[in-house]
Amino acid sequence: MPASREPVAVIGTGYVGLVTAAGFAELGSEVWCVDIDEAKVAALERGEIPIFEPGLSELVDKNRSRLHFSTELAPALDHAGLLFVAVGTPPTYSGDADLSAVHAVVDAMPASDRHALVMKSTVPVGTGAAIQRAFGEQDKAGFRYVSCPEFLREGTAVQDFLHPDRVVVGDEGDWAGDAVVELYAPLQAPLVRTDIRSAEMVKLASNAFLATKISFVNEIANVCEETGADVTEVARGMGLDPRIGPRFLGPGLGYSGSCLPKDVSGLKQLAGNTGYHFQLLTAVIEVNELQKRRVIGKLERHLGGSLVGKTVALLGLSFKPDTDDMREAASLVLAARLQAEGAAVRAYDPVAEEEARSLMPTAVFAASAIDAIHGADAVVLVTEWSEFRDLDWEAVASAMKGNLVIDGRNALDPRAVRDAGLQYEGVGRR
Ligand SMILES: NC(=O)c1ccc[n+]([C@@H]2O[C@H](COP(=O)([O-])OP(=O)(O)OC[C@H]3O[C@@H](n4cnc5c(N)ncnc54)[C@H](O)[C@@H]3O)[C@@H](O)[C@H]2O)c1
């Protein structure tokens, strides 16, 4: 890699910021990272990675000499012209994006004509224009602005940074946009260089489309359950059509995590704020909510109508495998609903237990899958960590009190489960 690449700053060192920082360091840049979380910065300075993300720890270690961490903005402003913003934009109670962290960053910028904010955080369309207006009102009109939405996925974030499907750069055709394009050039990804509003919309529309695909296939799976078709076969047949494609056609417990739910609501609200009623997204969101709750109906049907006094083991708690992120995880809804119906919840996750404990205070946490299953009337596979595919189903059958296995992700081999004398039910599978 070239030794002297443009130095950059990254503001917000969470899932996106830390991966982006390590990725740019890998490409040869000095990276000046800023976060307001003192404990996080102290941990990063000690070489500890505060999140579970495959390959990230190695990438940070390898590029340690080029990565600088601080709670202060000044060193970042001194050393870098491009300031990548990766602060959180969680949903507010109304479903709009909470931009308070973004505004805090904007307000902290000095007047300058050699700096640019490069927005990695997912923001509503029009945010860039509002920030440029704010810069003007604050006598910082020389500060440049670039939209560069992020598409990495937790669990494969390092690979996604190094091998992106596309790089989207929304700017006004100035030095800052050119510099961002230059930074990403070694990755040789298709480039979409466009205006700021369109770049902002690419991110929201992409996530809304993915969510729509998931809700669609979940509805197909539910109709398969009623009609005797097998959704795995149906999805295979559909996915071979190149206009449809095979990815994101796996039914399950719906989409979850820190991005899809908030971005779908954010786009729906954004449209609503302009007076446009985005009807399709209303249905996508409703289908997604009901999908998690269908598991409760399946449990009731198999366990004699009531869950009072039953014990249910949840396998996998993080919102997807290979991450410890619990934001909007299906396990949270399931645990709450099960407890409301009178069931006891036993739970296990290979990495998310610490985070889950504070969010599921009445669940009993187990140290292994087989420990969680012990004495359970039913097992629900919530997150398809690979270790669950290889479970010894004979051992599961002897550890359980009951014999019901609900596969919320269609990740298990039904025959292996049934051969152990267990009852298997997936999503839309015959
Ligand atoms: N997580 C993903 O998979 C993903 C993927 C694509 C896009 N995004 C978007 O990227 C953004 C960041 O997401 P994330 O998951 O990395 O969030 P995160 O919560 O993991 O990290 C945000 C970080 O920003 C820090 N922060 C908050 N205010 C700050 C400030 N004023 N100055 C400096 N640091 C500040 C926080 O302390 C935290 O460390 C969001 O807009 C999200 O929608 C996330």
The ligand as a Tripos MOL2 file, in Angstrom:
@<TRIPOS>MOLECULE
LIG
   44    48     1     0     0
SMALL
NO_CHARGES

@<TRIPOS>ATOM
      1 N1        -23.9180   -0.5240   12.2460 N.am      1 LIG1
      2 C1        -24.0950   -0.7400   10.9440 C.2       1 LIG1
      3 O1        -24.1220   -1.8790   10.4760 O.2       1 LIG1
      4 C2        -24.2600    0.4230    9.9970 C.ar      1 LIG1
      5 C3        -24.1300    0.2110    8.6150 C.ar      1 LIG1
      6 C4        -24.2930    1.2980    7.7530 C.ar      1 LIG1
      7 C5        -24.5710    2.5500    8.2650 C.ar      1 LIG1
      8 N2        -24.7010    2.7200    9.6240 N.ar      1 LIG1
      9 C6        -24.9710    4.0660   10.1200 C.3       1 LIG1
     10 O2        -23.7440    4.5710   10.6500 O.3       1 LIG1
     11 C7        -24.0140    5.3930   11.8030 C.3       1 LIG1
     12 C8        -23.2430    4.8640   12.9930 C.3       1 LIG1
     13 O3        -23.7180    3.5760   13.3160 O.3       1 LIG1
     14 P1        -22.9500    2.6370   14.3540 P.3       1 LIG1
     15 O4        -23.6640    1.3420   14.3600 O.co2     1 LIG1
     16 O5        -21.4930    2.6580   14.0660 O.co2     1 LIG1
     17 O6        -23.2380    3.4310   15.7250 O.3       1 LIG1
     18 P2        -22.5430    3.2180   17.1410 P.3       1 LIG1
     19 O7        -23.5630    3.5960   18.1390 O.co2     1 LIG1
     20 O8        -21.9000    1.8830   17.2140 O.co2     1 LIG1
     21 O9        -21.3640    4.3050   17.1570 O.3       1 LIG1
     22 C9        -21.5710    5.6720   17.2380 C.3       1 LIG1
     23 C10       -20.3780    6.2810   17.9850 C.3       1 LIG1
     24 O10       -20.4630    7.7000   17.8980 O.3       1 LIG1
     25 C11       -20.0180    8.2420   19.1330 C.3       1 LIG1
     26 N3        -20.4930    9.6180   19.2400 N.ar      1 LIG1
     27 C12       -21.7450   10.0730   19.4990 C.ar      1 LIG1
     28 N4        -21.7660   11.4160   19.4850 N.ar      1 LIG1
     29 C13       -20.5080   11.8300   19.1920 C.ar      1 LIG1
     30 C14       -19.8970   13.1040   19.0090 C.ar      1 LIG1
     31 N5        -20.5960   14.2460   19.1260 N.pl3     1 LIG1
     32 N6        -18.5820   13.1640   18.7340 N.ar      1 LIG1
     33 C15       -17.8500   12.0190   18.6330 C.ar      1 LIG1
     34 N7        -18.3780   10.7790   18.7750 N.ar      1 LIG1
     35 C16       -19.6900   10.6950   19.0430 C.ar      1 LIG1
     36 C17       -20.5820    7.2780   20.1560 C.3       1 LIG1
     37 O11       -19.9310    7.4010   21.4130 O.3       1 LIG1
     38 C18       -20.3370    5.9340   19.4720 C.3       1 LIG1
     39 O12       -19.0730    5.4070   19.8000 O.3       1 LIG1
     40 C19       -25.5180    5.3800   11.9830 C.3       1 LIG1
     41 O13       -26.0660    6.4930   11.3200 O.3       1 LIG1
     42 C20       -25.9420    4.1040   11.2770 C.3       1 LIG1
     43 O14       -27.2650    4.1720   10.7880 O.3       1 LIG1
     44 C21       -24.5350    1.6940   10.4890 C.ar      1 LIG1
@<TRIPOS>BOND
     1     1     2 1
     2     2     3 2
     3     2     4 1
     4     4     5 ar
     5     4    44 ar
     6     5     6 ar
     7     6     7 ar
     8     7     8 ar
     9     8     9 1
    10     8    44 ar
    11     9    10 1
    12     9    42 1
    13    10    11 1
    14    11    12 1
    15    11    40 1
    16    12    13 1
    17    13    14 1
    18    14    15 2
    19    14    16 1
    20    14    17 1
    21    17    18 1
    22    18    19 2
    23    18    20 1
    24    18    21 1
    25    21    22 1
    26    22    23 1
    27    23    24 1
    28    23    38 1
    29    24    25 1
    30    25    26 1
    31    25    36 1
    32    26    27 ar
    33    26    35 ar
    34    27    28 ar
    35    28    29 ar
    36    29    30 ar
    37    29    35 ar
    38    30    31 1
    39    30    32 ar
    40    32    33 ar
    41    33    34 ar
    42    34    35 ar
    43    36    37 1
    44    36    38 1
    45    38    39 1
    46    40    41 1
    47    40    42 1
    48    42    43 1
@<TRIPOS>SUBSTRUCTURE
     1 LIG1         1 GROUP 0 **** ****
